[in-house]
Amino acid sequence: MTTAAVNGATASAVLVLEDGRVFGGRAYGAVGETFGEAVFATGMTGYQETLTDPSYHRQVVVMTAPHIGNTGVNDEDPESRRIWVAGYVVRDPARVPSNWRSVRSLDEELAAQGVVGISGVDTRALTRHLRERGAMRAGIFSGAALSDTETLLTRVRSAPVMTGADLAAEVATTEPYVVPAIGRKRFTVAAVDLGIKGMTPQRMAERGIEVHVLPATASLDEVYASSPDGVFFSNGPGDPAAADHPVDLMGGVLERGTPLFGICFGNQILGRALGFGTFKLKYGHRGINQPVKDLATGRVEVTAHNHGFAVDAPLEGATETPHGRVEVSHVCLNDDVVEGLRLLDRPAFSVQYHPEAAAGPHDAAYLFDRFAALMEGQRA
Ligand SMILES: NC(=O)CC[C@H](N)C(=O)O
């Protein structure tokens, strides 16, 4: 086996961070090399949903939970058609997966999909490093890709950065498709796919909504082709500051006054469409137990998050925008980051977190009901 030197010891795979820190481990999943932004995710469960969330495109995901792969891989839990993470970092992979739904091991699945990973990493030290220094570029190298640290570091430092990356169209559907309502059809929604997770249209379908999922590049005419009762903007990868087309598209929807709902990237797009800026968080929110406060009710929800950027808006009071007044509706109790926006003069709102909860707690499922109520209200 090819080995590389890390702190005088040998390793069959290395993780090289752009600031020069190197972690040794063993090849996990596919053997080779990969580059991306190193970020940590704290969910104790739901690794399949994490791996297949298109918002993780171009990111090297570090799992803080020490045992990964225990329940293997099943064919029901993926949130999209493939694994999107650019690389995967774990401490202690399951040797023998065990679950009634499991059809193969995670190691096999990563290898089959060509996802380069590394195991045996001191993920606590790595997470503390990323928390202190911030998310940064990284490379994982194993097999023939191993080389001296200087060479690998030069390559990591020439990989693309996340800031300014316009990635939605790389992961979104290229063809429109329809997710039928379950039971009686009550509403039609046009959903702009910026990297949508499969559970999102599912949660709408469960509420009698027929969802017309459209490519990220859809025009305003295409959005309105199905005569929708509401328009939805999904989660997705990349920097919202680079997502000019979705911002323009949303501006058109706001002008028409159609009920509007956005999740995660969709919240950042709403922020921009209203004239707010967005900024990069030092290390982001990625996990399934983040406390969020609904400022209108004072109620605290435990929620799923996956975001590295945030909207820059005042937490208190209403702000005048070209589309009427807006207020921050939700805030993260860990760090006061904006977690939701609500327009006061238009039927439009969005959240930075994940009410579809795949994986994660279902505290925020009421937001899909709120969207249905907005559409009901417009009809009356
Ligand atoms: N899950 C998402 O929609 C993520 C949005 C954006 N790419 C961010 O990292 O903040």
The ligand as a Gaussian input file, in Angstrom:
#p B3LYP/6-31G(d) Opt

LIG

0 1
 N      -28.817000      24.312000       2.175000
 C      -28.726000      25.446000       1.481000
 O      -29.618000      25.850000       0.766000
 C      -27.410000      26.177000       1.566000
 C      -27.430000      27.572000       1.003000
 C      -26.048000      28.142000       0.733000
 N      -25.360000      27.375000      -0.268000
 C      -25.251000      28.196000       2.022000
 O      -24.326000      27.440000       2.194000
 O      -25.561000      28.975000       2.886000

